[in-house]
Amino acid sequence: MLLRQLLSDSEEGDVQSSSTSSEGLQTLMMMAVFLLVLLFLSTLLWSSANRVVLTVSPSRSQFIEGQSVTLNCEDDSSAGWTLRRNISGETRSECGSTWGKSDSLPCKIRYVYKEDSGVYWCESRGGGASSMVVNISVSGGSVILQSPVLPVMEGHDLTLSCQSKTPPSNPSAAFYKDGSLIRTEPTGHMTLQHVSRSDEGLYKCHIRDHGESPSSWISVSEKPSTTSAPSTTSAPGSPLLHIWSPAVCVGSVVLLMSLVLILWKCLQQKSIEEPPPDDITYSHVNIRSAGSGPPPGREPPSDPIIIYSTLR
């Protein structure tokens, strides 16, 4: 009886150990699948964030008070995107709420005020991805600097124009970078050839007898390689997945590789520790005892009767 109980306990332990190992492997596989899905969704949102572009019409970053401006989110389709802005005293407000007119994109501001100066961007309706931000300045004066809305690519030419609300008799304009005079152009237009990162800075212009424009920051972007995606600038105050996506993707890959390695090690260890089922032999021994005495009319057996059986 004692041998039978030991064999029974051993079999139950093997079953429990096998069940625990199987559950652990299933958990690891579920985690691996979850990380793969997370990696796929992060990559999808990251690529969509790189595709959308905020366009401004007329294409400039400065406007004179009273002018109109049209903003649009352009990608494969503008569905699923909304326009937001940060201005003084207002954060992440949506076009059509307290500013602009839009049942859907594009968003039009029919009459801009100085208070409309700020940063504008496109954001997915779920808040997971966004476009590059665009700085828009509205001047209460009569002079503006016409400059590119988006960063200029390294090696390209940059053309700046100084414009006034009323055409000046003398269109000559002086151009400044970071407060220092660059040069004066008699036509009111200045071209910087083959710009580099050193050309980044705050630019403004001045027309004699008309005034000075607000300053605009001009960015220069690196030439993208043939294999890299275009860079974007994060939208302020938004929960942007395009900031976190690279970290999430890299972390997911590392975790996934670690889990696969652990899973492989577990399977390898399991195959070493557990012999094949065909090599397991169970022995069952029944010992029949004569008890306290023989039945009436029978001779008592000289020895106990031992029966051996083997199962494979």
C-alpha positions as MATLAB code, in Angstrom:
seq = 'MLLRQLLSDSEEGDVQSSSTSSEGLQTLMMMAVFLLVLLFLSTLLWSSANRVVLTVSPSRSQFIEGQSVTLNCEDDSSAGWTLRRNISGETRSECGSTWGKSDSLPCKIRYVYKEDSGVYWCESRGGGASSMVVNISVSGGSVILQSPVLPVMEGHDLTLSCQSKTPPSNPSAAFYKDGSLIRTEPTGHMTLQHVSRSDEGLYKCHIRDHGESPSSWISVSEKPSTTSAPSTTSAPGSPLLHIWSPAVCVGSVVLLMSLVLILWKCLQQKSIEEPPPDDITYSHVNIRSAGSGPPPGREPPSDPIIIYSTLR';
ca = [
       0.000    0.000    0.000;
       2.861    2.349    0.833;
       4.505    1.705   -2.548;
       1.217    2.282   -4.321;
       0.762    5.637   -2.537;
       4.303    6.754   -3.436;
       3.781    5.887   -7.091;
       0.450    7.716   -7.119;
       1.996   10.845   -5.558;
       4.855   10.770   -8.080;
       2.441   10.582  -10.998;
       0.388   13.498   -9.635;
       3.575   15.564   -9.204;
       4.628   14.881  -12.797;
       1.175   15.916  -14.056;
       1.209   19.133  -11.989;
       4.764   19.973  -13.121;
       3.828   19.398  -16.750;
       0.669   21.500  -16.340;
       2.598   24.373  -14.718;
       5.243   24.304  -17.459;
       2.545   24.320  -20.153;
       0.762   27.286  -18.559;
       4.046   29.207  -18.343;
       4.782   28.620  -22.019;
       1.264   29.736  -22.968;
       1.716   32.957  -20.966;
       5.010   33.705  -22.703;
       3.457   33.118  -26.111;
       0.518   35.420  -25.288;
       2.937   38.154  -24.190;
       4.911   37.735  -27.408;
       1.726   38.095  -29.485;
       0.722   41.199  -27.506;
       4.089   42.840  -28.121;
       3.892   42.044  -31.826;
       0.478   43.752  -32.033;
       1.807   46.759  -30.093;
       4.798   46.997  -32.407;
       2.542   46.867  -35.477;
       0.187   49.588  -34.190;
       3.096   51.839  -33.167;
       4.694   51.506  -36.589;
       1.354   52.230  -38.276;
       0.748   55.399  -36.261;
       4.369   56.508  -36.677;
       4.154   56.199  -40.459;
       0.811   58.034  -40.556;
       2.265   60.866  -38.452;
       5.088   61.244  -40.961;
       2.678   61.419  -43.912;
       0.335   64.214  -42.815;
       1.388   67.798  -43.625;
      -0.217   71.039  -42.484;
      -0.491   73.433  -45.436;
      -1.038   77.180  -45.153;
      -2.564   79.289  -47.907;
      -1.192   81.835  -48.746;
       2.055   79.937  -48.107;
       3.777   82.122  -45.517;
       4.122   82.309  -41.761;
       3.344   86.027  -41.254;
       0.100   87.878  -41.948;
      -1.120   91.420  -41.572;
      -4.149   91.891  -39.345;
      -7.348   91.671  -41.374;
      -6.069   89.159  -43.943;
      -7.503   85.651  -44.350;
      -5.730   82.286  -44.097;
      -6.726   78.726  -44.973;
      -5.257   75.715  -43.165;
      -5.511   72.098  -44.280;
      -4.205   68.662  -43.312;
      -2.949   66.846  -46.368;
      -2.194   63.135  -46.592;
      -3.717   60.222  -48.511;
      -7.058   61.542  -47.261;
      -7.856   64.291  -44.757;
     -10.408   62.111  -42.973;
      -9.540   61.422  -39.362;
      -7.533   64.616  -38.803;
      -8.414   67.774  -36.936;
      -6.698   71.177  -36.675;
      -5.559   72.468  -33.286;
      -3.611   75.452  -32.040;
      -1.875   76.943  -29.015;
      -2.109   80.703  -28.608;
      -1.836   83.051  -25.650;
      -4.512   82.048  -23.133;
      -5.748   79.131  -25.225;
      -4.354   75.589  -25.440;
      -5.146   72.739  -27.845;
      -8.294   74.425  -29.126;
      -9.898   72.886  -32.199;
     -10.843   74.678  -35.411;
     -14.552   75.481  -35.379;
     -14.782   75.738  -31.582;
     -13.849   79.351  -30.797;
     -11.938   80.153  -33.972;
     -12.059   79.417  -37.690;
     -14.913   78.142  -39.788;
     -14.977   74.464  -40.599;
     -17.554   71.695  -40.794;
     -14.626   69.614  -41.998;
     -11.193   70.369  -43.404;
      -9.935   72.789  -44.683;
     -10.204   75.329  -41.870;
     -10.548   78.973  -42.855;
      -9.904   82.066  -40.738;
     -11.587   84.890  -42.630;
     -10.102   87.706  -40.572;
      -6.940   87.218  -38.525;
      -6.081   89.248  -35.431;
      -2.842   89.605  -33.484;
      -4.364   87.225  -30.919;
      -4.344   84.465  -33.576;
      -0.533   84.335  -33.429;
       0.630   80.929  -32.220;
       1.425   77.362  -33.267;
      -0.922   75.251  -35.391;
      -0.869   71.523  -36.155;
      -2.890   68.577  -37.436;
      -3.786   65.842  -34.958;
      -5.464   62.484  -35.398;
      -8.909   62.271  -33.841;
      -7.664   59.707  -31.367;
      -4.845   62.038  -30.328;
      -2.190   59.481  -31.158;
      -0.332   61.198  -34.008;
       0.240   64.709  -35.276;
       1.939   66.719  -37.967;
       4.788   69.169  -37.870;
       3.829   72.390  -36.112;
       3.566   75.667  -38.007;
       4.210   79.060  -36.389;
       1.876   81.789  -37.570;
       2.456   85.442  -36.638;
      -0.099   88.224  -37.159;
       1.292   91.738  -37.268;
      -0.615   94.819  -36.212;
       1.811   96.892  -38.249;
       2.155   97.277  -41.998;
       5.280   95.167  -42.752;
       5.677   91.385  -42.804;
       8.474   88.986  -43.750;
       7.410   86.379  -46.271;
       9.289   83.176  -45.397;
       8.722   79.430  -45.868;
       6.192   77.789  -43.573;
       8.112   74.489  -43.359;
      11.842   73.954  -42.747;
      14.169   74.451  -45.715;
      16.158   71.393  -46.726;
      19.913   71.632  -46.369;
      21.587   72.601  -49.640;
      18.489   74.321  -51.066;
      18.081   78.048  -51.657;
      16.064   80.252  -49.282;
      14.224   83.325  -50.583;
      12.841   85.969  -48.199;
      10.591   88.872  -49.180;
       9.761   92.001  -47.244;
       6.219   93.196  -47.927;
       4.166   96.133  -46.724;
       0.434   96.680  -46.471;
       0.683   99.582  -48.913;
       3.206   99.401  -51.775;
       6.255  101.512  -50.846;
       7.683  104.056  -53.249;
      11.085  102.558  -52.482;
      10.912   98.744  -52.115;
      14.436   98.543  -50.681;
      14.493   96.409  -47.514;
      17.086   95.556  -44.877;
      17.218   91.925  -43.672;
      18.371   90.848  -40.214;
      19.302   87.530  -38.628;
      19.329   87.234  -34.840;
      19.348   91.019  -34.600;
      22.342   91.553  -36.909;
      22.081   93.130  -40.339;
      22.731   90.702  -43.183;
      22.386   93.120  -46.070;
      20.024   95.555  -47.790;
      18.310   94.500  -51.002;
      16.951   97.171  -53.369;
      14.221   94.856  -54.651;
      12.937   93.811  -51.216;
      13.870   90.154  -51.873;
      16.874   88.288  -50.499;
      18.092   84.800  -51.513;
      20.451   82.687  -49.441;
      22.021   80.004  -51.609;
      22.734   76.441  -50.470;
      21.632   76.940  -46.879;
      23.127   74.919  -44.021;
      22.277   74.408  -40.367;
      24.233   77.553  -39.526;
      21.583   79.594  -41.396;
      18.932   78.723  -38.815;
      17.762   81.644  -36.716;
      15.321   84.528  -36.224;
      14.856   86.657  -39.336;
      13.118   89.987  -39.794;
      13.113   92.850  -42.286;
      12.679   96.608  -42.282;
      11.290   98.946  -44.944;
      12.192  102.567  -44.580;
       9.242  104.829  -43.676;
       6.978  101.750  -43.275;
       8.340   99.872  -40.316;
       9.696   96.529  -39.243;
       8.267   93.047  -39.539;
       7.875   90.558  -36.673;
      10.650   87.977  -36.328;
      10.229   84.484  -37.754;
      12.258   81.416  -36.889;
      13.600   79.657  -39.982;
      14.674   76.022  -39.636;
      17.000   74.042  -41.874;
      16.443   70.276  -42.040;
      19.071   67.691  -42.895;
      18.965   65.938  -46.222;
      17.038   62.694  -45.704;
      18.811   59.518  -46.704;
      17.147   57.179  -49.188;
      16.202   54.786  -46.378;
      15.166   57.171  -43.605;
      11.734   58.690  -43.116;
      11.276   62.489  -43.032;
      11.603   64.042  -39.603;
       8.765   65.830  -37.857;
       8.502   68.388  -35.094;
       6.247   67.499  -32.195;
       3.022   69.320  -31.585;
       3.070   71.032  -28.183;
       0.798   69.774  -25.444;
      -0.482   66.730  -27.322;
      -0.006   63.077  -26.322;
       2.045   62.294  -29.369;
       2.812   58.748  -30.246;
       5.363   59.913  -32.778;
       7.533   60.979  -29.829;
       7.139   57.658  -28.033;
       6.896   55.368  -31.032;
      10.656   54.907  -31.613;
      11.185   54.029  -27.944;
       8.137   51.760  -27.932;
       9.263   50.001  -31.103;
      12.815   49.436  -29.867;
      11.614   48.321  -26.444;
       9.071   45.970  -27.992;
      11.713   44.366  -30.194;
      14.080   43.880  -27.229;
      11.335   42.398  -25.052;
      10.107   40.185  -27.852;
      13.616   38.837  -28.497;
      14.074   38.223  -24.752;
      10.794   36.343  -24.537;
      11.627   34.212  -27.559;
      15.018   33.389  -25.998;
      13.377   32.461  -22.669;
      10.778   30.370  -24.471;
      13.473   28.527  -26.393;
      15.475   27.913  -23.208;
      12.390   26.575  -21.420;
      11.575   24.221  -24.247;
      15.180   23.038  -24.382;
      15.307   22.468  -20.614;
      11.965   20.668  -20.683;
      13.171   18.278  -23.388;
      16.311   17.491  -21.345;
      14.627   16.966  -17.980;
      11.617   14.945  -19.183;
      12.364   11.602  -20.879;
      10.121   10.501  -23.712;
       6.825    8.932  -22.573;
       7.854    5.544  -24.087;
      10.783    5.284  -21.660;
       8.622    5.621  -18.541;
       7.915    2.316  -16.765;
       5.371    2.064  -14.006;
       5.568   -0.950  -11.666;
       2.599   -1.942   -9.546;
       3.002   -4.483   -6.768;
       0.053   -6.122   -5.042;
       0.762   -7.987   -1.858;
      -2.072  -10.185   -0.654;
      -1.825  -11.053    2.984;
      -3.547  -13.931    4.734;
      -4.961  -11.486    7.257;
      -5.585  -12.499   10.851;
      -6.260  -16.180   10.048;
      -7.289  -18.598    7.296;
     -10.929  -19.207    6.437;
     -12.460  -22.245    8.124;
     -11.551  -25.550    6.454;
      -8.462  -24.178    4.624;
      -4.794  -24.558    5.328;
      -2.947  -21.300    5.998;
      -0.533  -20.361    3.183;
       3.088  -20.802    4.035;
       4.123  -17.476    2.393;
       2.309  -14.287    1.261;
       1.147  -14.269   -2.364;
       3.026  -11.583   -4.324;
       1.783  -10.510   -7.773;
       3.960   -8.254  -10.009;
       2.606   -6.353  -13.007;
       4.437   -3.983  -15.339;
       2.883   -1.235  -17.492;
       4.606    0.696  -20.280;
];
